[in-house]
Amino acid sequence: MDLCKIGDHYVLTADLPGVDPGSVDVNVDNGTLTISAHRTARSEESAQWLTNERFFGNFRRQLSLGDGIDSSAISATYENGVLTVTIPMAERARPRKIEVAHGADRKSIETTTVDAD
């Protein structure tokens, strides 16, 4: 799983080769993003496996999201064995420029000196 920030959103990518697209589930609950999927074991009975490094079964990853995430706008796509989840920042969490006001009418204080005789 990889996670990066691009502009005002985060992009999570997870490699899920051989996973049935219908088994991929992405949900968010109480600030936790959960990704789950299922890969079915190969059932070639005549195969004599020399090595078998691809795991099968149910998979789950969880990621804790911060307060600055717009969880209602999270989106996901699954293409060519790669799950991509786009996680936008909430408007309140986005960097913004604060304008500095300048006083339009600057007043000067005039003083007078009194000659002492």
Buried (B, 14 or more C-beta within 10 A) or exposed (E): EEEEEEEEBBBBEBEBEEBEEEBBEBEBEEEEBEBBBBBEEEEEEEEEEEEEEEEEEEBEEEBEBEEEBBBEEBEBEBEEEEBBBBBBBBEEBEEEEEEEEEEEEEEEEEEEEEEEE
